Amino acid sequence: MHAQGLAANTFALGSALRSAAASRCPALGAQLHSLAFKCGLAGNVFSASAMLDMYAKCGRIGDARRVFEGMPERNTVSWNALVAGYVESGKVEQAVELFIYMEREGFAPDDATFAALLPAVDGSNHVLMHQLHGKIVKYGSTLGLAVFNAAITAYSQCGALAECTSIFDGIGDSRRDLISWNAMLGAYTCLGTDCEAMRFFARMMMQESGLQLDMYSFTSIISVCSDQQGRLLHGMVIKNGLKGVTPVCNALISMYTRFCMMEDARTCFDSLLLKDTVSWNSMLTGYSQHSMSADALTFFTSMQSANIRTDEYAFSAALRSCADLAVLLLGRQIHASAIHSGFASNCFVSSSLIFMYSKSGILDDANKSFEEADKTSSVLPWNSMMFGYAQHGQAHTVHSLFNEMVELKVPLDHVTFVGLITACSHAGLVDQGSEILDAMETRYGVPLRMEHYACGVDMYGRAGQLDKAKELIDSMPFEPDAMVWMTLLSACRIHGNMELASEVASHLLVAEPRQHSTYVLLSSMCSGLEMWSDRAIVQRAMKNRGLIKVPGWSWIEVKNEVHSFNAEDRSHLRMHEIYEMLSLLFQVAKLSSSCEDDETDRVRT
């Protein structure tokens, strides 16, 4: 148009400015601004509002404010554009000040005003939400349903479920739409109990208006359902024609992996029409978290073959799986890939690298990863390094790290103290460990959790102080779980305290009657103390409940391939070669032993 010599008008200029704003191209917008001056349109309220909006959306809030100040005439669109610009730039206080100034100038806020301000509300500015709510009530008759829906979401960000319910109920049955219901369902899934969320979801389905649930409805409720409810919801997803929709399938994959139903998760994954990064990462993380490490690494290889962008979550899960399988060579290759991708210093990736190298016994490389990590923004690398040193009995180094954390004001969490007490436990520093347990809440403000008590029981148990371990359990403010009792039972086996072991076992058999480890430990203790009749009773009880001892597996990495086996295993493809080599080794060992005996006899003679 411009090249043809046609005069620019308000409508053409406004369209061009909106395009520059949408494409985030401030340079083009500035040229259009110059053209507006040349054509005498800069003072027009519609053109100026479009220029203001363009600068605000392009992040040039100073230029937007200058346009606003220079406007001879303003309308509600002008005010809303600048308010939205301040919010998008993170300048919420300035946005609120402008909102107040807008009212003083006689401009009543409309739907767009509240649509700009409500997303700025989070848990840190509850007062702002109450102020906005008051304004919504004041102008309620002129506002659309979208404002009330947004207010429900904003209140849920503040953790105010009662206020969400109040607004939802105030909308009225006849006026509510699906967005209203979804906003309230989202509030229940975030702030209510899982049961309350399920009851509200059932209420949605029973609406006489025939509410048609969409993908937002299902993604919200799937995030809080149980495994059985999840299967029912999966059927409803298919019935509502949402099978293969990416956000819904991602929610189903996350739900199935949460309950270790990996086959169902894989079925959902395979049914996806479009797999995004979340889809791949959910599956990979599920395999890794449930100790299906070989499957996780196979899946990670598939991700790379499919040219899926590998992010920090994928690298972290893959490295954890390498640590579980002790495949150091593959772990180093993934480390190199993480460096190439720029994720090596990420807190999740560096934490997994530290864990992998520590578990492989290479503390120097673990420490290098720690030094290269971003230690200012997260406690994860610190905790991982503490656990690495704790596993290798370097308690004094762990304490030095902890003191450095305190000095640098790194935020301490419950995991930090698990690592600290574990280090004391492995090094036999009982007095120091006891002091840490006593000081956690009073000095550092970190309340004791179940895992801290379990670490304390392990510390006393290793030192043979079984009475103190039992006293610690008795002092717990909540009911001890199976992990705590199993820790004490293991200590009883080490120190041969059958009387206490029987008492501990009675608690375990109530808490987890089908846990085979309890029976195996008791049976082993009876054998060690030659209590054969008691051993027979334990084994009979185990047999009657259909429990068997889960065999321990070993694995070895040969030429970047993991081979797994257990005692007398004959499942390997090269089983015959392996047993032939074992037979040869036995003969060599037997011959070597015989030669040593002959040499000993000769020396004696």
Secondary structure as GFF3:
##gff-version 3
##sequence-region A 1 605
A	DSSP	alpha_helix	10	22	.	.	.	ID=ss1
A	DSSP	alpha_helix	26	38	.	.	.	ID=ss2
A	DSSP	alpha_helix	45	57	.	.	.	ID=ss3
A	DSSP	alpha_helix	61	69	.	.	.	ID=ss4
A	DSSP	alpha_helix	76	88	.	.	.	ID=ss5
A	DSSP	alpha_helix	92	104	.	.	.	ID=ss6
A	DSSP	alpha_helix	111	117	.	.	.	ID=ss7
A	DSSP	three_ten_helix	118	120	.	.	.	ID=ss8
A	DSSP	alpha_helix	126	138	.	.	.	ID=ss9
A	DSSP	three_ten_helix	140	142	.	.	.	ID=ss10
A	DSSP	alpha_helix	145	157	.	.	.	ID=ss11
A	DSSP	alpha_helix	161	171	.	.	.	ID=ss12
A	DSSP	alpha_helix	178	191	.	.	.	ID=ss13
A	DSSP	alpha_helix	194	205	.	.	.	ID=ss14
A	DSSP	alpha_helix	215	222	.	.	.	ID=ss15
A	DSSP	alpha_helix	227	239	.	.	.	ID=ss16
A	DSSP	alpha_helix	246	258	.	.	.	ID=ss17
A	DSSP	alpha_helix	262	271	.	.	.	ID=ss18
A	DSSP	alpha_helix	277	289	.	.	.	ID=ss19
A	DSSP	alpha_helix	293	305	.	.	.	ID=ss20
A	DSSP	alpha_helix	312	325	.	.	.	ID=ss21
A	DSSP	alpha_helix	328	341	.	.	.	ID=ss22
A	DSSP	alpha_helix	347	359	.	.	.	ID=ss23
A	DSSP	alpha_helix	363	372	.	.	.	ID=ss24
A	DSSP	alpha_helix	380	391	.	.	.	ID=ss25
A	DSSP	alpha_helix	395	408	.	.	.	ID=ss26
A	DSSP	alpha_helix	414	427	.	.	.	ID=ss27
A	DSSP	alpha_helix	430	444	.	.	.	ID=ss28
A	DSSP	alpha_helix	450	462	.	.	.	ID=ss29
A	DSSP	alpha_helix	466	474	.	.	.	ID=ss30
A	DSSP	alpha_helix	482	495	.	.	.	ID=ss31
A	DSSP	alpha_helix	498	511	.	.	.	ID=ss32
A	DSSP	alpha_helix	516	528	.	.	.	ID=ss33
A	DSSP	alpha_helix	532	544	.	.	.	ID=ss34
A	DSSP	beta_strand	554	558	.	.	.	ID=ss35
A	DSSP	beta_strand	561	565	.	.	.	ID=ss36
A	DSSP	alpha_helix	575	604	.	.	.	ID=ss37
###
